[in-house]
Amino acid sequence: MLTVERATLINYVLNFTNYTYNPLTISMAGVYNAKKWSRATTAHGQTLLSLAFNYGVLSMMTLTLGTAKLDIELQDRPAGCFGAANDTEKVSYSAVALGWTGWAKSRGPQVQRPPSLRTVRQERNSSDSK
């Protein structure tokens, strides 16, 4: 069987446990599917990002080797402040929560300090065969 030592593409799905809805899906003008983020760690991962969304099915799952999906549950403190932010702030706060501080700094005007986002649970769904 094939095994991969590290993930070439990591897909993150952000969810909020203290909301009855996901604030990244409400009033997000100009942003498509803001609750899903991806990180490519190799050139192969970047190539996978350029393929159709169903590349795994079309390749009979061979291209999904080395990819990982992380379901991340977050909570904001004080409760409700993330949901009250505008769409630009929500995207910047999400980038900071994922550790992408360089991304947030390179985007236009600086946003105020993000609300305290705490990771409640992180569940990994790996596509690696072992």
N, C-alpha and C positions, 0 to 999 in steps of 0.2 A: 504494500500500500504506500501511497505517497504521503509524505509528511512535510510540513512547512514549519520552519523554526520561528518565524515571526510573521505578523500580519502585514500584508502589502496594502490593504485597504481596510480601514475601520469605519463602520457606519454607526453613528450615534443616534439614538432616539431619546429626546428629552421629554419627560413627563413631570407634572407637578402634583404632588400628593395632597396638598392643602387647597386644591381647587376642584370644583365639580366639572370643570372644563379645562382644556389645555390653553393657557393664555397665548401660546405661540400660534394658535390657529384662529384667533379672533382679531379682527381689524388689523391685518398685517398687509397693508397696501404695498405693492411693489416687491413682495417677498413670497416666493413659492415654497410651500411646505417647510416652514421655519423650524419645525420641531425635529427635522431630520438633518443631520450634519454628517459630513464625511471627511476623513483624513487619509490622504495617500502618503505612504511612507517610502514608496519606490516608484520608479518609472512605470513599472507594470501596473501599480495601483492607479497612477494617473491615466493610463490607457483604459483601465476598467471604468473610470469616471466618464470617459467620452463615449462609451458604448450605450446601447439602449438599456432601459431599466430592467428588462427581462433577460439580460445576457446570461445569467445562470441557467435558465431553462433552455435557452437556445443552444448553449454549449454542453448540454447534458451534465451540468454542474461542475465541469472540469475547470472553468474559469473562476469558480468560487473558492477554490483551494487558496488558502492564504488570506482569506477575508474573514472579518469578525464583525459581529453586530453587538453593540453594547446598549442595553436599555438602562437609561439613567433616570432615577427618580429624584427630583429636587424639591426643596421647600424654600419659600422666601420668608424673610423676617425683616420687618414686621409683615404679617400676613396681608396680602392684597396689594402690596406696593409694586410687585412685578406686573400684575395685571393692569395697574393704572398707568404704567409707562407707555410712551408712544412706540411705534413700530421700530424706529431707528434705535431707540434705547434698548428695546427687548433683544434685538439682534446683537447689539454690542455687549449687553449683559450676558447673553448666552455664550458668546465668544470668550468672554473673560472666565465664565464658569468652566468652560472646556480647556482653559489654560492658554488660549490664543490671544495673549495680551498684545502682541505685535500687530495682529489683525485689527483689534479695536483701536489702537493708537493711529493706524494708518488711514482710518476712515474719517474724513471730514472733521466737523467740529467735535470737540471732546464732550462726552456726556458726564453727568454728575456721577459720583461714586455709586456703583451698583448696589442694589439691596443685598443683604446677606443671603446668598444662595448656598444651601447645605445639601450635599448628596446624601440621600436617605438610603438608597439601595442601588447597587450597580449589578446588573445581571448580564453575564456574557453568554452570547450564543455564537459559538465558533463554527465555521464551515470546514475546519481542518479535519482531515481523516487521520485517525490514529490507530 
